[in-house]
């Protein structure tokens, strides 16, 4: 008798939407399900995987967390994703459910299409694609390159219909969704969240379900068990770059750059965070994430920034095998002055 297909949930969303926080909450409330995670990050420092490995959830051991760090998952399906899935399926103790966290810069469509590959489709099905939206960021136009300027031009020029790469990416992630989660809804008022709903709905022809959340808190029963079989509907969810992929061309992310900044101890974290806000605003940095070493503290400080909004808190104890230090991934547009940003962040310590 053939084994029942393992359901896989693809979780996507733009930079800083709260995907990792939501997955961590999911693992802590998985109701006995054994979950395997596949994580694809943009940048050289595995922050998301490190955060999830440290959560101590019984539903997902460190051996069940797999990080793909060779680039955007939508461009490395054959080289990275398919072999990873094959190895996962060959395990003696197979997972009850697979959760895939894509990079904030990845297109979900090629990944979902990969579930139709012969070695995958007989064993796994896409339970659903969940797109996480940072409601406060969307309300502030942070999903697009100078979104306010583009909108202002649209008001005065009826012929302007250009979409920036960031807007296209945002729309592609929404188009792939079976469920859209408007996360961080508590950071804006009721009128603001309604405007976000309207903005999101206006970006896509499909009308997937849409719910609100705060701090990534969504019940496991909502996230798991959608039962969509999305791989069978991929033809109705074409991305802006779909034709490029169909023609064998690689979708590149040359419009984005990332680099890692290594720093020493942060003696005054609150002051550092305030100065970091200034650096982000001056250089139009999209995302900063990483860990900081605060002298005298047994716990490491997690830093997550989206635009000028920065979350920081002591996340877990340093382990004996770790070297204490401060490492931050910086993500911005391709014309970001890396040396200037490095110098500014170093000066903020």
C-alpha positions as CSV (number, residue, x, y, z in Angstrom):
1,X,0.0,0.0,0.0
2,X,1.4,3.4,-1.0
3,X,2.2,5.7,1.9
4,X,0.0,8.8,2.2
5,X,1.6,11.9,0.7
6,X,3.4,14.1,3.2
7,X,1.9,17.6,3.2
8,X,4.3,20.6,2.7
9,X,3.5,24.2,3.6
10,X,5.5,26.9,1.8
11,X,5.8,30.1,3.8
12,X,6.8,33.2,1.8
13,X,6.7,36.9,2.3
14,X,8.8,40.0,1.8
15,X,11.8,41.0,3.9
16,X,11.0,41.2,7.6
17,X,7.4,40.2,7.4
18,X,7.7,37.9,10.4
19,X,8.0,34.4,8.8
20,X,10.6,33.1,11.2
21,X,8.6,34.3,14.3
22,X,5.5,32.7,12.9
23,X,7.3,29.4,12.3
24,X,8.8,29.4,15.8
25,X,5.3,29.9,17.3
26,X,4.1,27.0,15.1
27,X,6.8,24.7,16.3
28,X,5.9,25.5,19.9
29,X,2.3,24.6,19.3
30,X,2.5,21.7,16.8
31,X,0.3,19.4,18.8
32,X,2.6,16.4,18.6
33,X,3.3,16.6,14.8
34,X,6.9,16.0,13.8
35,X,7.9,18.9,11.5
36,X,10.9,19.2,9.1
37,X,12.0,22.7,8.2
38,X,13.7,23.7,5.0
39,X,15.0,27.3,5.3
40,X,16.4,29.4,2.5
41,X,17.9,32.7,3.5
42,X,19.3,35.7,1.6
43,X,22.7,36.6,2.9
44,X,25.6,34.7,4.4
45,X,24.6,34.4,8.0
46,X,22.0,31.8,8.9
47,X,20.0,33.9,11.4
48,X,16.6,32.3,10.8
49,X,17.9,28.8,11.2
50,X,19.8,29.7,14.3
51,X,16.7,31.3,15.9
52,X,14.6,28.2,15.1
53,X,17.3,25.7,16.3
54,X,17.4,27.6,19.6
55,X,13.6,27.4,20.3
56,X,13.8,24.0,22.0
57,X,10.5,22.8,20.4
58,X,10.0,19.0,20.6
59,X,8.2,19.1,17.2
60,X,11.4,19.9,15.4
61,X,14.9,18.8,16.4
62,X,18.0,20.4,15.1
63,X,18.4,17.4,12.7
64,X,15.0,18.3,11.2
65,X,16.2,21.9,10.3
66,X,17.8,22.1,6.9
67,X,19.3,25.4,5.6
68,X,19.8,26.1,1.9
69,X,22.4,28.9,1.6
70,X,23.6,28.6,-2.0
71,X,21.2,31.3,-3.2
72,X,17.6,32.0,-3.9
73,X,15.6,28.8,-3.7
74,X,13.6,29.7,-6.8
75,X,16.9,29.6,-8.9
76,X,18.4,26.5,-7.3
77,X,15.5,24.1,-7.4
78,X,17.3,21.4,-9.3
79,X,20.7,21.8,-7.6
80,X,19.6,22.3,-4.0
81,X,15.9,21.8,-3.3
82,X,15.2,18.5,-5.1
83,X,18.3,16.7,-3.6
84,X,17.4,18.0,-0.2
85,X,13.8,16.8,-0.5
86,X,15.0,13.4,-1.7
87,X,17.3,12.9,1.3
88,X,14.5,14.0,3.6
89,X,12.2,11.4,2.1
90,X,14.8,8.7,2.4
91,X,14.9,9.0,6.2
92,X,13.7,6.1,8.3
93,X,11.6,8.4,10.5
94,X,9.9,10.7,7.9
95,X,8.3,13.9,9.1
96,X,4.5,14.3,9.5
97,X,4.7,17.7,7.8
98,X,7.3,19.7,5.9
99,X,7.5,23.5,6.3
100,X,9.6,25.5,3.8
101,X,10.5,29.1,4.6
102,X,11.6,30.9,1.5
103,X,13.9,33.9,1.4
104,X,12.2,37.2,1.5
105,X,13.4,37.7,-2.0
106,X,12.3,34.4,-3.5
107,X,9.6,33.7,-6.0
108,X,7.3,30.9,-4.6
109,X,6.1,29.8,-8.1
110,X,9.2,27.8,-9.3
111,X,9.4,26.1,-5.9
112,X,5.8,25.0,-6.0
113,X,6.2,23.8,-9.6
114,X,9.1,21.6,-8.4
115,X,6.6,19.5,-6.4
116,X,5.5,18.1,-9.8
117,X,8.9,16.6,-10.4
118,X,8.5,12.7,-10.7
119,X,10.6,11.9,-7.6
120,X,8.6,14.4,-5.4
121,X,5.0,14.3,-6.6
122,X,4.3,10.7,-5.6
123,X,5.4,11.4,-2.0
124,X,4.7,15.0,-1.2
125,X,1.9,17.5,-1.9
126,X,1.8,21.3,-1.3
127,X,-0.7,21.7,1.5
128,X,-0.8,25.4,0.8
129,X,1.3,28.5,0.2
130,X,1.1,31.1,3.0
131,X,2.3,34.6,2.3
132,X,3.1,36.7,5.3
133,X,2.7,40.5,5.0
134,X,4.2,43.1,7.3
135,X,1.2,45.3,7.6
136,X,3.0,48.2,9.1
137,X,5.7,48.1,6.4
138,X,3.1,47.9,3.6
139,X,1.2,50.9,5.1
140,X,4.5,52.8,5.0
141,X,5.3,51.7,1.4
142,X,8.4,49.7,2.4
143,X,7.7,46.8,0.0
144,X,8.6,49.1,-2.9
145,X,11.6,51.2,-4.0
146,X,10.6,54.7,-3.2
147,X,7.0,53.8,-3.3
148,X,5.7,57.2,-2.3
149,X,7.6,58.9,-5.1
150,X,6.2,56.4,-7.7
151,X,2.7,56.9,-6.4
152,X,3.1,60.7,-6.6
153,X,4.2,60.4,-10.2
154,X,1.3,58.2,-11.0
155,X,-1.1,60.8,-9.7
156,X,0.3,63.4,-12.2
157,X,1.0,61.1,-15.1
158,X,-1.8,58.8,-16.3
159,X,0.6,57.1,-18.7
160,X,3.0,55.9,-16.0
161,X,2.5,52.2,-15.4
162,X,6.0,51.1,-14.5
163,X,6.3,48.6,-11.6
164,X,9.6,48.6,-9.7
165,X,11.3,45.2,-9.0
166,X,10.2,45.3,-5.4
167,X,6.6,45.8,-6.3
168,X,6.7,42.9,-8.8
169,X,8.2,40.6,-6.1
170,X,5.5,41.7,-3.6
171,X,2.8,40.9,-6.2
172,X,4.4,37.6,-7.1
173,X,4.4,36.4,-3.5
174,X,0.7,37.4,-3.1
175,X,-0.3,35.8,-6.4
176,X,1.1,32.4,-5.2
177,X,-0.8,32.5,-1.9
178,X,-3.5,30.2,-0.7
179,X,-3.6,32.2,2.6
180,X,-2.4,35.7,3.2
181,X,-1.5,36.7,6.8
182,X,-1.5,40.4,7.5
183,X,1.1,40.2,10.3
184,X,2.0,43.0,12.8
185,X,-1.6,44.3,12.6
186,X,-1.3,45.6,16.1
187,X,1.2,48.3,14.9
188,X,-1.4,50.2,12.9
189,X,-5.0,51.3,13.6
190,X,-8.2,49.9,12.1
191,X,-8.2,52.3,9.2
192,X,-4.6,51.4,8.5
193,X,-5.3,47.7,8.4
194,X,-8.2,48.2,6.1
195,X,-6.0,50.2,3.7
196,X,-3.5,47.4,3.8
197,X,-6.3,44.9,3.0
198,X,-7.4,47.1,0.1
199,X,-3.8,47.5,-1.2
200,X,-3.1,43.8,-1.0
201,X,-6.4,42.9,-2.8
202,X,-5.7,45.4,-5.5
203,X,-2.4,43.7,-6.4
204,X,-3.7,40.3,-7.4
205,X,-6.5,38.9,-9.5
206,X,-6.9,35.8,-7.3
207,X,-8.7,36.2,-4.0
208,X,-7.1,34.0,-1.4
209,X,-8.2,34.0,2.2
210,X,-6.8,36.9,4.3
211,X,-6.4,37.0,8.0
212,X,-4.8,39.4,10.5
213,X,-2.1,38.4,13.1
214,X,0.2,40.0,15.6
215,X,3.7,38.7,16.6
216,X,3.3,35.9,14.1
217,X,0.7,34.2,16.4
218,X,-1.4,32.0,14.2
219,X,-2.9,28.7,15.3
220,X,-1.3,25.5,13.9
221,X,-4.7,24.3,12.8
222,X,-4.9,27.3,10.5
223,X,-1.4,27.1,9.1
224,X,-1.4,23.3,8.6
225,X,-4.1,21.3,6.9
226,X,-5.2,23.7,4.2
227,X,-5.3,20.7,1.9
228,X,-5.0,22.7,-1.3
229,X,-2.6,20.7,-3.4
230,X,-1.2,23.9,-4.8
231,X,1.2,22.2,-7.3
232,X,-1.9,21.3,-9.4
233,X,-2.9,24.9,-9.7
234,X,0.5,26.5,-10.4
235,X,-0.6,27.5,-14.0
236,X,-3.0,30.0,-12.5
237,X,-0.4,31.7,-10.4
238,X,2.2,32.9,-12.9
239,X,4.8,35.4,-11.7
240,X,6.2,38.4,-13.5
241,X,9.3,36.3,-14.3
242,X,7.5,33.1,-15.2
243,X,8.2,33.4,-18.9
244,X,11.9,33.8,-18.1
245,X,11.9,30.6,-16.1
246,X,10.0,28.8,-18.8
247,X,12.6,29.8,-21.4
248,X,15.4,28.4,-19.1
249,X,16.7,31.8,-18.1
250,X,17.7,32.4,-14.5
251,X,15.8,35.0,-12.5
252,X,18.5,37.1,-10.9
253,X,18.4,39.3,-7.8
254,X,21.0,41.8,-9.0
255,X,18.8,44.6,-7.7
256,X,19.6,43.4,-4.2
257,X,22.9,43.2,-2.3
258,X,23.7,41.7,1.1
259,X,26.8,41.6,3.3
260,X,27.7,40.7,6.8
261,X,29.1,43.2,9.4
262,X,31.1,41.7,12.2
263,X,31.4,43.9,15.3
264,X,32.8,43.6,18.8
265,X,30.7,43.7,22.0
266,X,27.8,46.2,22.2
267,X,28.0,47.8,25.7
268,X,25.0,50.0,25.3
269,X,22.4,48.2,23.1
270,X,19.6,50.7,23.4
271,X,21.9,53.5,22.2
272,X,23.3,51.3,19.4
273,X,19.8,50.6,18.2
274,X,18.9,54.3,18.1
275,X,22.0,55.1,16.1
276,X,21.3,52.1,13.8
277,X,18.0,53.6,12.9
278,X,19.8,56.7,11.6
279,X,22.1,54.6,9.5
280,X,19.2,52.7,8.0
281,X,17.3,55.9,7.2
282,X,20.4,57.7,5.7
283,X,21.4,54.7,3.5
284,X,17.9,53.4,2.7
285,X,18.7,49.9,4.1
286,X,15.8,47.4,3.6
287,X,16.7,44.9,6.3
288,X,19.1,44.2,9.1
289,X,19.1,41.0,11.2
290,X,21.5,39.3,13.4
291,X,22.9,38.8,16.9
292,X,24.8,41.0,19.3
293,X,27.1,40.3,22.3
294,X,26.3,42.5,25.3
295,X,29.0,42.3,27.9
296,X,27.9,40.9,31.3
297,X,24.8,39.3,29.8
298,X,24.5,35.5,29.5
299,X,22.0,35.8,26.7
300,X,22.6,37.0,23.2
301,X,20.7,40.0,21.8
302,X,18.6,39.3,18.7
303,X,18.3,42.3,16.4
304,X,15.7,42.5,13.6
305,X,15.1,45.7,11.6
306,X,12.7,46.5,8.8
307,X,13.3,50.0,7.7
308,X,13.6,52.2,10.7
309,X,11.5,49.9,12.9
310,X,13.9,47.7,15.0
311,X,13.0,44.8,17.3
312,X,15.6,43.7,19.8
313,X,15.4,41.4,22.7
314,X,17.6,38.8,24.6
315,X,16.7,35.6,22.8
316,X,18.7,32.7,24.4
317,X,21.9,31.9,26.3
318,X,25.2,31.6,24.4
319,X,26.2,28.0,24.2
320,X,29.7,26.8,25.2
321,X,30.5,26.0,21.6
322,X,29.7,29.5,20.4
323,X,32.1,32.4,20.1
324,X,30.5,35.5,21.5
325,X,30.3,38.3,19.0
326,X,28.1,40.6,17.0
327,X,27.2,39.7,13.4
328,X,24.6,41.5,11.4
329,X,23.3,40.8,7.9
330,X,22.5,44.0,5.9
331,X,20.2,43.8,2.8
332,X,19.6,46.7,0.5
333,X,19.2,47.7,-3.2
334,X,22.1,47.1,-5.5
335,X,23.3,50.7,-5.4
336,X,23.7,50.7,-1.7
337,X,27.2,52.0,-0.7
338,X,28.5,49.0,1.2
339,X,31.6,50.6,2.6
340,X,29.7,53.6,3.8
341,X,27.1,51.5,5.5
342,X,29.8,49.3,7.1
343,X,31.6,52.4,8.4
344,X,28.4,53.9,9.7
345,X,27.3,50.8,11.6
346,X,30.8,50.4,13.1
347,X,30.7,54.0,14.3
348,X,27.3,53.4,15.9
349,X,28.7,50.9,18.4
